[in-house]
Amino acid sequence: TDDEHLPGWLLESPRTVYAGFDPTADSLHVGHLMAIMILRRFQQAGHRPIALLGGATGMIGDPSGKSEERKLLSVDVLRANVEAVQRQLTRFLDFDAGDNAAVLVNNYDWMGKFGYLEFLRDVGKHFPVNVMLTKDSVRSRLERTDSGLSYTEFSYMLLQAYDFVHLYETYDCRLQVGGSDQWGNITAGIDLARRLHGVQLYGMTCPLLTKSDGTKMGKTESGALWLDADKTSPYQFYQYWINLEDASVERCLKFFTDLPVEEIDAVVQEHTQAPEKRLGQRRLAAELTRLVHGDEGLTAAERATAVLFGAEIENISDKELGQIFADVPSTTIPKTELDGEGLSIVDAFCRCGLAKNKSEARRIVGQGGGYVNNRRVPSRSYVELLEKDVVKFGFSSREYVLLHETSKDDDADTADAGVDMS
């Protein structure tokens, strides 16, 4: 909001900066990473970061960037979400760093004490409606004929604006950061502080994370790319960045890793010389997976990748294999279907969902695109399940299904037990 004075102000002395995160889910996702990393950068530079959890604003729902009203969450759900997000933020910010230790706050702690009439008198009177109507988050919704804007959402701007003022009063916080869709809410807080206290606050926004074609980054076919291992496994998270387009590698390395710029430049240069090796994506995937899921998560992701894309299965124990692929979707085939002549490779590929029908399976396998345990197989082959009891099916190098024969003890426990396609 003030390109001329903000850099110098930041250099004068350690400052306090904040970003807000509404707990609309029990996990943050990749879309939150930009704001998180900005707070992380400020802390690394000696400033004090505040992570604000929207226990109050999350009850309302921010209309910014939304074409329709959010579903309102119950207080119990919001409380659980706040606790989950709070735990996640400790991975990125240092809350024991001495003078510039990160601070975690929940705006319900002060918003929950406000009476409605008190809020209208003390805060609402400083917001001209005609000015509020010009904000993008409001105007874009009012221009839509298929959906309007509730008074609840219209009031969201006032709540976030007061958050900024409260953090200024309590922590001398004078800088708020957020995505570009937060511009209207941030400037509303700056205006309110000027009206109430005659002080200059600052705002800084970052672009929303998009790929070169303009689509949002961090979205998969199954939805958002979550930072919680139970919602997006370390392997799935790792693979997303491995498959990132070349055009986005350099800026993501700069946005989301702690690597020095000189080292990033060297990685990008090496990647450019042989892009087919995906060296840039591999470094990005490793750094980000370690940051989000720790060394253990990175090891699991790399191990799963090695098994799926080239390593031999024979030397891996069933227990380890189960741990590696615990996150992969599964289906069950009765063991009786493997008795006698068993399943042909073509039939197995169809049952695994790797082919829509037998014709497609025969065509791809016949063209050399079918693999069992990373070995190309002819269409008429059978694979005998012996002690290992694990077979990996796959087309080319992209789609894989693990077949695991359940034990006899398991068969005795359930009539459906047999082959677990996981």
C-alpha positions in Angstrom: 0.0 0.0 0.0 3.0 2.3 0.3 5.9 1.2 -2.0 7.9 4.3 -1.2 8.1 4.1 2.6 7.5 0.4 3.5 11.0 -0.9 2.6 12.7 1.8 4.6 10.3 1.3 7.5 11.1 -2.4 7.6 14.9 -1.7 7.7 14.7 0.7 10.6 14.1 -1.9 13.3 12.4 -5.3 13.9 8.7 -5.0 13.1 5.6 -7.1 13.7 3.6 -8.5 10.7 0.6 -10.7 10.5 -1.4 -12.9 8.2 -4.8 -14.4 8.9 -6.1 -17.9 8.3 -9.7 -18.8 8.6 -10.2 -22.4 9.8 -12.7 -23.4 7.1 -11.2 -26.9 7.1 -9.2 -29.0 9.5 -6.1 -28.4 7.4 -4.4 -25.7 5.5 -3.7 -26.3 1.8 -1.1 -25.2 -0.8 -3.1 -22.1 -1.4 -2.1 -20.9 2.1 1.6 -21.6 1.5 2.4 -18.2 0.0 1.2 -16.3 3.1 2.9 -18.8 5.4 6.2 -18.5 3.6 6.0 -14.7 3.7 5.6 -14.8 7.5 8.5 -17.3 7.6 10.7 -15.0 5.5 9.9 -12.0 7.8 10.9 -14.1 10.9 14.1 -15.2 9.2 14.9 -11.5 8.7 14.4 -10.7 12.4 10.8 -9.5 12.4 8.0 -10.9 14.6 5.3 -12.8 12.8 1.7 -13.2 14.0 -0.5 -16.0 12.7 -4.1 -15.1 13.3 -6.6 -17.9 13.3 -10.1 -16.8 12.4 -12.2 -18.4 15.1 -14.6 -15.5 14.7 -14.3 -14.6 11.1 -14.5 -18.3 10.2 -18.0 -18.3 11.6 -18.9 -15.6 8.9 -17.0 -16.6 5.8 -14.9 -14.3 3.7 -16.7 -13.5 0.4 -13.4 -12.5 -1.3 -12.8 -14.6 -4.4 -16.0 -16.6 -3.9 -18.9 -16.7 -6.3 -21.3 -18.0 -3.7 -21.8 -17.9 0.0 -19.7 -20.3 2.1 -21.4 -23.0 4.2 -21.5 -21.9 7.8 -19.7 -24.2 10.2 -20.7 -25.0 13.7 -18.8 -23.7 16.7 -17.5 -27.2 17.6 -16.2 -27.8 14.0 -14.5 -24.4 14.0 -12.9 -25.1 17.3 -11.5 -28.4 16.1 -10.3 -26.8 12.9 -8.5 -24.1 14.9 -6.6 -26.7 16.9 -5.6 -28.6 13.8 -4.4 -25.5 11.9 -2.6 -24.3 15.0 -0.6 -27.5 15.0 0.3 -27.2 11.4 1.6 -23.7 11.7 4.2 -24.8 14.2 6.0 -26.6 11.3 6.7 -23.4 9.5 7.1 -20.7 12.2 9.4 -20.7 15.3 7.3 -20.0 18.4 10.4 -20.2 20.6 12.7 -17.8 18.8 13.3 -15.3 21.6 12.6 -11.7 20.8 11.0 -12.4 17.4 9.2 -15.6 18.4 6.1 -16.2 16.4 2.7 -15.3 18.0 -0.5 -17.3 17.5 -3.8 -15.5 18.2 -7.5 -16.4 17.7 -9.7 -13.4 16.8 -12.6 -15.1 18.7 -10.8 -14.1 21.9 -11.7 -10.4 21.3 -14.5 -10.6 18.8 -16.5 -13.0 21.0 -16.7 -10.3 23.7 -18.1 -7.6 21.4 -21.8 -6.8 21.7 -23.7 -6.1 18.5 -24.7 -2.6 19.4 -21.2 -1.8 20.7 -19.6 -3.1 17.5 -21.9 -0.9 15.4 -21.2 2.2 17.4 -17.4 1.7 17.8 -16.5 0.2 14.4 -19.5 0.2 12.0 -19.8 4.0 12.1 -16.4 4.4 10.5 -17.3 2.5 7.3 -19.2 4.4 4.6 -21.4 2.0 2.7 -20.7 3.6 -0.6 -17.0 2.9 -0.1 -17.6 -0.7 0.9 -19.6 -1.2 -2.2 -16.6 -0.4 -4.4 -14.5 -3.2 -3.0 -13.9 -6.0 -5.4 -15.1 -8.7 -3.0 -18.4 -6.9 -2.7 -18.9 -5.5 -6.2 -18.1 -8.8 -8.0 -20.8 -10.6 -6.0 -23.4 -7.8 -6.4 -22.9 -7.9 -10.2 -23.9 -11.6 -10.4 -27.5 -12.3 -11.2 -27.5 -15.8 -9.9 -26.3 -15.1 -6.4 -26.3 -12.1 -4.1 -24.4 -11.1 -1.0 -25.8 -11.7 2.5 -25.5 -9.0 5.2 -23.3 -11.6 7.1 -20.7 -11.7 4.3 -21.0 -7.9 3.8 -20.0 -7.5 7.4 -16.9 -9.6 7.1 -14.8 -6.7 6.0 -15.5 -4.9 9.2 -14.3 -7.9 11.3 -11.0 -8.2 9.5 -10.4 -4.5 9.6 -10.9 -4.5 13.3 -8.5 -7.4 13.7 -5.8 -5.3 12.2 -6.6 -2.4 14.6 -6.6 -4.8 17.6 -3.2 -6.3 16.7 -1.8 -2.8 16.3 -3.2 -1.8 19.8 -2.0 -5.1 21.4 1.3 -5.9 19.6 2.2 -2.7 17.7 1.6 -4.7 14.5 1.6 -2.3 11.5 1.9 -4.7 8.5 -0.6 -7.2 7.2 0.1 -9.6 4.4 -2.2 -11.8 2.4 -3.3 -12.9 -1.1 -4.2 -10.4 -3.7 -7.9 -11.2 -3.1 -7.5 -9.7 0.4 -6.6 -6.2 -0.8 -10.0 -4.7 0.0 -10.1 -6.2 3.5 -6.5 -5.1 4.2 -7.0 -1.5 3.1 -10.2 -1.4 5.2 -8.1 -2.1 8.3 -5.6 0.6 7.3 -8.5 3.1 6.9 -10.0 2.2 10.2 -6.7 2.5 12.1 -6.2 6.0 10.6 -9.7 7.1 11.7 -9.4 5.6 15.2 -5.7 6.4 16.0 -4.4 8.6 13.3 -1.6 6.0 12.6 -0.1 4.7 9.3 -0.5 0.9 8.9 0.8 -1.0 5.9 -0.5 -3.8 3.7 1.3 -6.1 1.3 -0.4 -8.7 -1.0 1.0 -11.5 -3.0 -0.4 -12.9 -6.3 -2.6 -16.0 -6.1 -0.6 -19.1 -7.0 -1.4 -20.0 -10.6 0.2 -22.1 -13.3 1.3 -20.7 -16.7 -2.2 -21.3 -18.2 -3.8 -19.3 -15.4 -5.4 -22.2 -13.5 -4.9 -22.4 -9.7 -1.9 -24.3 -8.5 -2.4 -26.8 -5.8 -5.6 -28.2 -7.2 -5.8 -31.9 -8.2 -8.5 -34.1 -9.7 -9.5 -35.1 -6.2 -9.5 -31.5 -4.9 -7.1 -29.3 -2.9 -3.6 -30.3 -2.1 -3.7 -30.4 1.7 -0.8 -30.0 4.1 -2.2 -32.7 6.3 -0.8 -36.2 5.6 -4.2 -37.8 6.4 -5.8 -35.7 3.6 -3.0 -35.6 1.1 -0.3 -38.3 1.7 3.4 -37.3 1.5 3.6 -39.4 -1.6 0.7 -37.6 -3.3 2.1 -34.3 -2.2 5.6 -35.2 -3.5 4.2 -36.4 -6.8 2.3 -33.2 -7.4 5.5 -31.2 -7.4 7.4 -33.8 -9.4 4.8 -33.4 -12.2 4.8 -29.6 -12.1 5.3 -27.8 -15.4 8.8 -26.5 -16.2 7.6 -22.9 -16.4 6.6 -22.9 -12.7 9.7 -24.6 -11.2 11.9 -21.5 -10.7 9.4 -19.3 -9.1 8.1 -22.1 -6.8 11.7 -22.8 -5.7 12.0 -19.1 -4.8 8.6 -18.9 -3.2 8.5 -22.2 -1.2 12.0 -23.2 -0.2 14.8 -21.8 2.0 17.4 -22.4 -0.6 19.8 -19.4 -1.3 19.0 -17.6 -4.6 22.4 -18.6 -5.9 21.7 -22.3 -5.4 18.3 -22.0 -7.0 19.9 -20.4 -10.0 22.3 -23.3 -10.3 19.4 -25.8 -10.0 17.4 -24.0 -12.7 20.4 -23.8 -15.0 21.1 -27.6 -14.6 17.4 -28.3 -15.1 17.2 -26.2 -18.3 20.1 -28.2 -19.8 18.2 -31.5 -19.4 14.5 -30.8 -18.6 13.6 -34.4 -19.3 15.4 -35.4 -16.1 13.1 -33.1 -14.1 16.0 -32.1 -11.7 14.2 -28.8 -10.8 11.0 -30.6 -9.9 12.8 -33.2 -7.9 14.6 -30.7 -5.8 11.4 -28.7 -5.3 9.5 -31.8 -4.4 12.1 -32.8 -1.9 12.5 -29.4 -0.2 8.7 -28.9 0.0 7.9 -32.4 1.2 10.5 -32.1 3.9 9.2 -28.7 5.0 5.6 -29.9 5.2 6.0 -33.5 6.3 9.5 -33.7 7.7 12.3 -36.1 6.9 10.2 -39.1 7.6 7.5 -38.0 5.2 10.1 -37.3 2.5 11.7 -40.7 2.9 8.3 -42.4 2.6 7.5 -40.4 -0.5 10.8 -41.1 -2.2 10.6 -44.8 -1.3 7.1 -45.1 -2.8 8.2 -43.3 -5.9 11.2 -45.6 -6.3 9.0 -48.7 -6.0 6.4 -47.4 -8.4 8.8 -46.1 -11.0 11.5 -48.6 -11.3 12.7 -50.4 -8.2 12.2 -54.1 -7.8 9.5 -55.2 -5.3 11.1 -58.6 -4.5 13.5 -57.2 -1.9 10.8 -55.3 0.0 8.9 -56.8 2.9 5.2 -57.0 2.9 5.1 -54.8 6.0 7.2 -52.1 4.4 5.2 -52.3 1.2 2.0 -51.9 3.1 3.4 -48.8 4.9 4.5 -47.3 1.6 1.2 -47.7 -0.1 -1.2 -47.2 2.8 -2.5 -44.1 1.2 -3.3 -45.7 -2.2 -7.0 -46.4 -2.9 -7.9 -50.0 -2.8 -10.5 -52.5 -3.9 -11.1 -56.2 -3.1 -11.3 -59.3 -5.3 -12.3 -62.6 -3.7 -9.5 -65.1 -3.5 -11.6 -67.7 -5.2 -11.1 -65.8 -8.5 -7.4 -66.6 -8.3 -7.9 -70.3 -7.5 -7.5 -72.8 -10.3 -6.5 -71.0 -13.5 -6.6 -67.6 -11.8 -6.8 -64.3 -13.7 -5.1 -63.5 -16.9 -3.1 -60.4 -17.1 -5.7 -58.8 -19.3 -8.5 -59.7 -16.8 -6.4 -58.5 -13.9 -5.8 -55.1 -15.5 -9.5 -54.7 -16.1 -10.3 -55.7 -12.5 -7.7 -53.2 -11.2 -9.3 -50.4 -13.1 -6.3 -49.8 -15.3 -8.4 -50.5 -18.4 -12.0 -49.8 -19.3 -12.5 -53.1 -21.0 -10.6 -56.2 -22.3 -10.1 -54.7 -25.7 -8.3 -51.7 -24.3 -6.3 -53.9 -22.0 -5.2 -56.2 -24.8 -4.3 -53.3 -27.0 -2.1 -51.6 -24.4 -0.5 -54.8 -23.1 0.0 -56.0 -26.7 1.9 -52.8 -27.5 4.3 -53.4 -24.6 2.6 -51.1 -22.2 1.8 -53.6 -19.4 4.1 -54.3 -16.5 4.1 -56.6 -13.6 6.6 -55.8 -10.9 8.2 -53.3 -13.3 8.7 -55.9 -15.9 7.0 -55.8 -19.2 4.7 -58.8 -19.8 2.9 -60.3 -22.8 -0.9 -60.3 -22.8 -1.2 -64.1 -22.3 1.1 -64.2 -19.2 0.1 -65.4 -15.8 1.9 -64.4 -12.6 1.9 -67.0 -9.8 1.4 -65.7 -6.3 3.9 -67.5 -4.1 5.4 -66.4 -0.8 5.6 -62.8 -1.7 1.9 -62.5 -2.5 2.3 -59.0 -4.0 2.1 -58.1 -7.7 2.4 -54.6 -9.1 0.4 -54.0 -12.2 0.9 -51.0 -14.3 0.5 -49.3 -17.7 3.6 -47.4 -19.0 5.0 -45.4 -16.1 2.0 -43.6 -14.8 -0.8 -45.8 -13.4 -0.1 -48.6 -10.9 -2.1 -50.9 -8.8 -0.7 -53.2 -6.1 -2.3 -56.6 -5.7 -1.8 -58.2 -2.3 -3.2 -61.7 -1.5 -4.6 -61.7 2.1 -3.5 -64.4 4.5 -5.5 -67.5 5.3 -6.2 -66.1 8.7 -7.8 -63.0 7.1 -9.9 -65.3 4.8 -11.3 -67.0 7.9 -12.3 -63.7 9.3 -14.3 -62.3 6.4 -16.1 -63.9 3.4 -14.9 -61.0 1.2 -11.2 -61.4 2.0 -9.0 -62.4 -0.9 -7.1 -60.0 -3.0 -6.6 -56.4 -1.9 -6.0 -54.1 -4.9 -4.3 -51.3 -3.2 
